[in-house]
Amino acid sequence: MYDYLVVGSGLYGVTFAQQAKAKGKSVLVIDKRANIAGNVYTEKIEGINFHKYGAHIFHTNNKTVWEYLQAFTIFNRFTNSPVANYKGELYSMPFNMYTFNKMWAVVTPEEAQAKIDEQRKEITSEPKNLEEQAISLVGRNIYEKLVKGYTEKQWGRDCKDLPAFIIKRLPVRLTFDNNYFNALYQGIPIGGYTKMVEHMLDGIEVRLGVDYLENRAELDKLAEKVIYTGPIDAYFNYSLGYLEYRSVRFENEILDKPNFQGNAAVNYTDRETPWIRIIEHKWFEFGKDKDGNDLPKTIISREYSSEWKPGDEPYYPVNDAKNGKLYAEYRKLAEAEENIIFGGRLGEYKYYDMDAVVASALEMSKKALG
């Protein structure tokens, strides 16, 4: 018998497992995949730490979470500065003075603000949808070139059919700062996320290739309590219906050249380009050209967004009113379950940044472990 069975070796599961082990509890971690680390899993290919399930850039203002993870890794100095490609025109993201200069040939912050204010006047009432919300924040030009196509590809819906709250605010800076995140701490674990998770799981038994939902009866007998980080609707066999997700598909290429795009992330914001962005993995860890160019090859991933269907990997919860109502019903079922904690992005049907996942797991472990 174990004190805890942790279902899933993503950040929520391993954080709870590590805390339980530190409190002297016996823990078994299982995962249906053949690897640990969930969606932050990285593997070494051609000397490059490849983000198999999409780009993950750690950023936080939570000092407790940052210091907690320092025990298991050292973060590099990576700063997220994505580039937007609109039909061959390149713009800085977030929207800053470089963006405004390219868009309107303005030079001063006053000129940029005046241009934005002029275009925002188009929306005269409370925004009714995402399109109106975006225009009310940044104006028509930026919306058309840098928001509309990317957002419609990401969500598979016209911006006029998406709720305004999805874009409550857009990063607009009247400076030349290219740092996308307003975070005090950010970076990528040196050696990759998998190495960090390995350190977190030190001394904890892990079994891979084990599907909890297919073997629940026998697995539940192994532990006093279960920490479940899979989809909450799947746990209840979709008895109330399917929660909706957006899924992501990747086309990966190893290229015989040292540098493909010169940046970790380039977003393709026109509607006609089928992918939403291209990730060049080496630039997450090589800050200077000569370092990355010492490796003769590079790896890129074209990222496509799609509607989730059973069998796909669920990535982003669709947090609209309909799905929120259905989740609330599943939450009632979850609260009635004994000796089980539902946590993480899928277990709580919630879009979580990585730091918030770790913070949530740390908070739950305090409650559960004392």
C-alpha positions in Angstrom: 0.0 0.0 0.0 1.0 3.6 -0.7 -0.2 6.7 1.0 -0.8 8.4 -2.4 -1.3 7.3 -5.9 -0.5 10.3 -8.2 -2.1 9.9 -11.7 -0.1 11.9 -14.1 3.6 13.1 -14.0 3.0 16.7 -15.2 3.9 19.6 -13.0 0.9 19.3 -10.7 1.4 15.6 -10.1 5.1 15.7 -9.5 4.9 18.8 -7.3 2.4 17.1 -5.0 4.4 13.8 -5.1 7.6 15.6 -4.2 5.9 17.4 -1.3 4.3 14.1 0.0 7.7 12.3 -0.2 9.3 15.2 1.7 6.7 14.7 4.4 7.6 11.0 4.7 4.6 9.7 2.7 4.9 6.7 0.4 4.0 7.7 -3.2 3.4 5.9 -6.5 3.3 8.1 -9.6 1.8 6.6 -12.8 1.4 8.0 -16.3 -0.1 6.5 -19.4 2.6 8.0 -21.6 6.0 6.4 -22.0 7.7 9.5 -20.5 7.5 11.6 -17.4 6.9 15.4 -17.3 3.5 15.6 -19.1 3.4 18.3 -21.7 6.6 20.0 -20.5 8.5 16.9 -21.6 11.8 17.6 -23.4 14.1 15.2 -25.1 17.6 15.7 -26.5 17.8 15.5 -30.3 20.8 16.7 -32.3 22.2 18.3 -29.1 19.0 20.4 -28.7 16.3 20.0 -26.0 13.2 19.5 -28.1 9.9 20.5 -26.6 7.8 17.6 -27.8 4.4 18.8 -26.7 4.9 22.5 -27.6 6.9 25.4 -26.4 6.9 26.0 -22.6 8.5 29.2 -21.3 8.5 29.5 -17.5 7.6 32.9 -16.2 6.3 34.0 -12.8 6.0 36.8 -10.2 5.5 34.2 -7.5 8.7 34.2 -5.5 7.7 31.1 -3.5 7.2 29.1 -6.7 10.4 30.4 -8.2 12.5 29.5 -5.1 10.8 26.1 -4.8 11.8 25.1 -8.4 15.4 26.4 -7.8 16.0 23.3 -5.7 15.6 21.1 -8.8 17.0 23.2 -11.7 18.8 26.3 -12.8 17.0 28.5 -15.2 18.7 30.2 -18.1 18.2 33.8 -19.0 15.8 33.2 -21.9 13.5 36.2 -22.6 10.4 35.5 -24.7 10.4 38.0 -27.6 8.2 36.5 -30.3 8.0 37.9 -33.8 4.8 38.3 -35.8 4.9 37.4 -39.5 2.1 38.9 -41.5 2.5 37.9 -45.2 6.2 38.5 -44.9 6.0 41.7 -42.9 7.7 41.2 -39.5 6.5 42.9 -36.3 7.5 42.8 -32.7 5.4 41.1 -30.1 4.3 42.4 -27.7 2.9 45.5 -29.4 5.5 48.1 -28.7 7.3 51.1 -30.3 9.0 48.8 -32.9 5.5 47.5 -33.8 4.0 50.9 -34.1 6.9 52.3 -36.1 6.6 49.4 -38.6 2.8 49.8 -38.8 2.4 53.6 -39.0 6.0 55.0 -39.3 5.5 56.8 -36.0 8.6 57.6 -34.0 7.5 58.9 -30.6 5.3 57.4 -27.9 2.9 60.4 -28.3 2.5 59.7 -32.0 1.8 56.1 -31.4 -0.7 56.8 -28.7 -2.5 59.3 -30.9 -2.8 56.7 -33.7 -4.2 54.1 -31.4 -6.6 56.5 -29.8 -7.8 57.6 -33.2 -8.5 54.0 -34.3 -10.1 53.0 -31.0 -12.9 55.5 -31.6 -14.5 53.0 -34.1 -16.0 51.1 -31.1 -18.5 53.4 -29.4 -20.2 51.0 -27.0 -19.3 48.1 -24.8 -17.6 45.5 -27.0 -19.9 42.6 -27.8 -17.3 40.2 -29.2 -13.6 39.6 -29.5 -13.3 41.7 -32.6 -14.8 44.8 -31.0 -12.8 44.2 -27.8 -9.5 44.0 -29.7 -10.2 47.1 -31.8 -11.2 49.0 -28.7 -7.8 48.2 -27.2 -5.4 48.5 -30.2 -7.3 49.8 -33.2 -8.3 48.4 -36.6 -4.8 48.1 -38.2 -3.2 46.1 -35.5 -6.3 44.0 -35.1 -6.5 43.1 -38.8 -2.8 42.3 -39.3 -1.7 40.9 -35.9 -4.8 39.6 -34.0 -7.6 38.5 -36.3 -6.0 35.7 -38.4 -4.0 34.3 -35.5 -6.9 34.2 -33.1 -9.3 32.6 -35.7 -6.8 29.9 -36.4 -6.2 29.3 -32.7 -9.9 29.0 -31.8 -11.4 27.8 -35.1 -14.0 30.5 -35.0 -14.6 33.9 -36.5 -13.6 36.7 -34.1 -17.1 38.1 -34.2 -18.3 34.7 -32.8 -15.8 34.7 -29.9 -16.6 36.3 -26.5 -14.9 39.6 -25.7 -13.4 38.3 -22.5 -10.9 36.1 -24.3 -8.9 39.3 -25.0 -9.5 41.3 -21.9 -6.2 43.1 -22.5 -3.5 43.0 -25.1 0.2 43.8 -24.3 0.6 47.4 -25.5 3.8 49.2 -24.6 4.9 52.7 -25.5 8.5 51.6 -25.1 11.0 49.5 -27.1 10.8 46.6 -24.6 10.5 43.3 -26.5 10.0 41.1 -23.4 6.6 39.6 -23.8 6.0 38.7 -20.2 5.6 41.2 -17.3 7.3 38.7 -15.0 10.0 39.2 -12.5 11.3 35.7 -13.0 11.5 33.8 -16.3 13.7 31.3 -18.2 14.0 27.7 -19.4 15.5 25.0 -17.2 19.1 24.3 -18.2 19.2 20.8 -19.5 15.4 20.8 -20.2 12.2 20.3 -18.3 12.5 16.6 -18.1 15.8 16.8 -16.2 14.0 19.2 -13.7 11.1 16.7 -13.3 13.5 13.8 -12.8 15.1 15.7 -9.9 11.6 16.4 -8.4 10.8 12.7 -8.6 14.1 11.5 -7.0 13.4 8.6 -4.7 9.7 8.2 -5.8 8.5 5.1 -7.6 7.2 5.8 -11.1 5.4 3.5 -13.5 5.0 4.5 -17.1 2.6 3.2 -19.8 -0.1 2.7 -17.1 -3.6 3.9 -18.0 -5.4 4.7 -14.8 -8.9 4.9 -16.2 -8.5 1.4 -17.8 -7.2 -0.1 -14.5 -8.9 2.0 -11.9 -10.3 -0.7 -9.7 -7.0 -2.4 -9.1 -4.9 0.8 -9.0 -7.2 2.4 -6.4 -6.5 -0.6 -4.1 -2.8 0.4 -4.0 -3.2 3.6 -2.1 -5.1 5.4 0.6 -5.7 8.5 -1.6 -5.5 9.4 -5.3 -4.3 12.6 -6.9 -5.9 12.7 -10.3 -4.7 15.1 -13.0 -6.4 13.7 -16.0 -9.6 15.1 -17.7 -12.3 15.4 -15.1 -15.0 14.4 -17.7 -13.1 11.3 -18.6 -12.9 10.2 -15.0 -16.7 10.1 -14.9 -16.8 8.4 -18.3 -18.3 11.5 -19.9 -21.6 10.7 -18.2 -22.7 14.3 -18.4 -21.3 15.0 -21.8 -17.9 16.0 -23.3 -16.1 19.2 -22.1 -14.6 21.0 -25.1 -10.9 21.6 -25.7 -8.7 23.0 -28.3 -6.0 20.5 -29.4 -2.6 21.2 -31.0 -0.8 19.2 -33.8 2.9 19.6 -34.6 4.9 19.0 -37.7 8.5 18.6 -36.7 11.5 18.9 -39.0 15.3 18.4 -38.4 17.0 20.8 -40.9 20.5 20.6 -42.2 21.2 24.3 -41.3 22.3 26.0 -38.1 19.6 28.7 -38.1 16.1 28.7 -39.7 14.4 31.8 -38.3 16.8 33.3 -35.8 14.1 33.3 -33.0 12.4 30.8 -30.7 8.9 31.7 -31.8 7.5 33.3 -35.0 3.7 33.7 -35.0 2.0 33.6 -38.4 -0.9 36.1 -38.1 -2.5 35.9 -41.6 -5.5 33.6 -42.0 -4.1 31.9 -45.1 -1.0 30.3 -43.5 -2.4 27.1 -42.0 0.0 27.0 -39.0 -0.3 29.5 -36.1 3.5 29.6 -35.4 6.8 28.0 -36.0 9.0 27.1 -33.0 12.8 26.8 -33.4 13.8 24.9 -30.3 17.5 25.6 -30.1 16.9 29.3 -29.4 15.3 28.5 -26.1 18.7 27.7 -24.7 21.2 29.4 -27.0 21.3 33.1 -26.3 24.0 34.0 -28.8 24.2 33.2 -32.4 27.6 31.6 -32.3 26.5 29.2 -29.5 23.5 27.9 -31.5 25.4 28.0 -34.8 28.0 25.7 -33.3 25.4 23.0 -33.9 25.1 22.2 -37.6 21.4 21.3 -37.4 18.2 22.9 -36.1 14.7 21.6 -35.2 11.5 23.4 -36.1 7.9 22.7 -35.2 5.0 24.0 -37.2 2.0 24.3 -34.8 -1.6 23.8 -35.9 -4.6 24.4 -33.7 -7.7 22.1 -34.0 -10.9 21.2 -32.4 -10.5 18.4 -29.9 -12.1 15.1 -30.4 -11.9 11.9 -28.4 -8.4 10.3 -28.9 -6.7 13.7 -29.4 -4.6 15.3 -26.7 -6.6 18.0 -24.9 -4.6 21.2 -24.6 -6.7 24.3 -23.9 -10.1 24.3 -22.1 -12.8 26.3 -23.9 -13.8 28.4 -20.9 -17.0 29.7 -22.2 -20.4 29.8 -20.4 -21.6 26.5 -21.8 -18.5 24.6 -20.8 -18.3 26.4 -17.5 -21.8 25.2 -16.6 -21.0 21.6 -17.6 -17.7 21.7 -15.6 -19.7 22.9 -12.5 -21.8 19.8 -12.8 -18.7 17.5 -13.0 -17.2 19.4 -10.1 -20.2 18.4 -7.9 -19.6 14.8 -8.8 -15.9 15.2 -8.0 -16.6 16.7 -4.6 -18.8 13.7 -3.8 -15.8 11.3 -4.4 -14.0 10.0 -1.4 -10.2 10.0 -1.0 -9.5 11.7 -4.4 -8.2 15.1 -5.3 -8.7 16.5 -8.8 -6.0 18.9 -9.8 -4.2 20.6 -12.7 -5.3 21.9 -16.0 -7.4 18.9 -17.0 -8.6 17.9 -13.5 -9.8 21.4 -12.9 -10.7 22.3 -16.5 -8.8 25.5 -16.2 -6.1 27.2 -18.3 -3.1 27.3 -16.1 0.3 28.9 -16.6 3.1 26.6 -15.3 3.7 28.7 -12.2 0.0 28.6 -11.3 0.0 24.8 -11.6 2.9 24.5 -9.2 1.4 27.1 -6.8 -1.9 25.2 -6.8 -0.2 21.9 -6.1 1.9 23.4 -3.3 -1.3 24.9 -1.8 -3.2 21.6 -2.0 -0.2 19.6 -0.6 -0.3 22.0 2.5 -4.0 21.3 3.0 -3.6 17.5 2.5 -0.3 16.9 4.2 -0.5 19.5 7.0 
